[in-house]
Amino acid sequence: MKTLLSVLLLAPFTAFAQEIVDGPYIYYQQDSALIKTISQQEDLYKPVVKQVAVAALNTTVITVNVPGNAGWTFTTHIQPHITSPDVSYPAPEKMYLLSDIEGEFAAGRQLLIAGKVIDENYNWIFGKGHLVIAGDLFDRGKEVLPWLWLLYSLEEKAKAAGGMVHVILGNHDIMQLSGDFRYTEAAYFKNAWLMGRELRNVFGEDAELGRWLRSKNIIEKIGSVLVMHAGLSPEITRKGMSLQSINETCRPYYATARKDRPESVKSFFDANSPFWYRGYFTAPKATKEQVDSSLQLYNCNTIVVGHTITDTSLVVLYDGKVIGIDVNEHEGHHAALLIENGQFYAVDEKGRRKLIP
């Protein structure tokens, strides 16, 4: 009888248990930080706000839930400093590249595990290797926040092991920062409203992740590999600008609406930009000479891009000089690029490698 009574007493609490379905979002307000999450209890969604002193934030454990996957929860800490990364790096002993996860956390997590970048508990096991995300963290998927926080947390873990995480912005990331929400999952509009914010301010300059995103580059050179989200158009190549100059020219305007950007930078944000260009894949296609010109300008051998879907596997173009790694994660196709000991491999979600000749 006592057992039955216990079950009856517990039942209502189980039925009405709260689940964190979005967040955390961290906003700075003078000497305080507001940690906001969205909880769901049956059909009721509501914001939960915790206020902590900024001075205490570095020792505050940030818990990140993955909706629908209770066993995937992880924790992180706030980075002590956010600064813009370098634009050029020596070749690491190994490099793992993927792109266009777009909020599909399960796909991103599985690819990182398959590539032995992390284990199932999110420990960094890639040693001195470099993880490279070639853009499009946002849109379409429903787990954008966990994906952002995972990459954020892995930066510090990689650094402690002598490795590195490169997060390079794509067109959907720039769209999100600048107020273009054509592809944003509907739930994020509701969650912004619940937090008392316009969607374009969810990742504003007062947000921890907003500051982190604004610090990132749109193009980097790692060893002899040039990485960006979309590609180097002939128009951008003809400018002859250094990688540092390209990034410094664009960064102040990541969050500026298209109509408000000055004429002097519009070519860096239109169809010719390093995060919009499709000329390696669709007409008018870049010529071999134009690709060679881009590589020679930055003393590189290979260009790696995402952005344009390459069917179900990685695609190699221009005699191996361009590799496309966007395989449409939304349709269940999962692949990443591994570069190790001078060899290039396609890696699937089970960790199987296929040499790219």
C-alpha positions, 0 to 999 in steps of 0.5 A: 500500500505504501509503494502504491501511495508513493507512485500516486504521489510522484505521478503528478510531479512526473507528468508536469516536469519542466524541461529546458528547451532553449538556452542558456543565453547570457546577457551583460547588464552593468556589473551583472550577467543575466542567464536566461533559459526557456523552460517547457511544462506541458504546453506552457513555455516560460523564461527562467532568469538567473542573475549573477555578478559578472565577477562571479561568472567565470566560476559559474558552471553553465549547463547546456541541455539538448532538448529530447536527449537528456544524456547529452547535457554538458557544462562549460565555463565562460571564457576569460577573454574573447579576442579575434583569432589570427588569420594564418596558422602553421600546418597542424599534425591533423585537421578535421573540417566540417560545415553547414551543421545549421543547428543539427546538433545530433549530426555535428556531435556524431561527426565529432565523435566519428572523427575522434575529435571528442568522446561521448562525454565531450572530452577533447581527444584530438590532441594537437589537431585542429577542428575547423568549422567552415560556416553556417552554425545557424538556421533550419535546425532546432538545436542552434544553442547547444551547437554554439555552446559546444564549439565555444566550450571546445575552444578552451579544451582544445587549447589546453591540449595544444590543439585548436578550434577554428569557427569561420562564419558563413552566410547564415551566421551573418544573416542571423547577426544582421537581421535576416531571418528567412531560414530561422526555425519558428521557435526562436521567434517565440523564444526571443519574445519570451525573453523580451528581445527582438530576434536580431538582438538575441545575439547582440553585443551585450550577449556572450555568444554575440560577442564570441560570434562577432570575433570570428573570421570569414577566411583563414589559412591553415598550413597550405589550406585556405578555408572559408564558407563559400569561395573566393570570387575573381572580384575579391581575388582581384583586390589583392587584399591580405587575409587580415585586411579582408577579415578586418574590413568585414568584421565591423559590418557583420551585424549591419543590415544590408541596406545600411552597409557602405558601398565600399564593403558591399562586394564583401557581402553580396554574391561575390563574398567569401561566404556567398560565392557559388562559382566553383559549383554553378554558372558562371563557373570559375576558370582553372586560371582563376582558382590558381590565381586565388591559391597563388595570392595566398600561397596555398595548395587547396581551398576548402568550402561548404555552402553549396550542397555536394549531394551525399559525399565530399566533392573534389574539383579543379584537379583536387584544388577545391574540396566542397564539404557541404553534404546536406546534414538536414537530409541525413547525409553526414561527412567531414574532411580529415587531413593527416600526414599530407593525405585527405580523407572523407570521414562518415558518421561511423568514422570510416575513412575514404582516401581522396586521391 
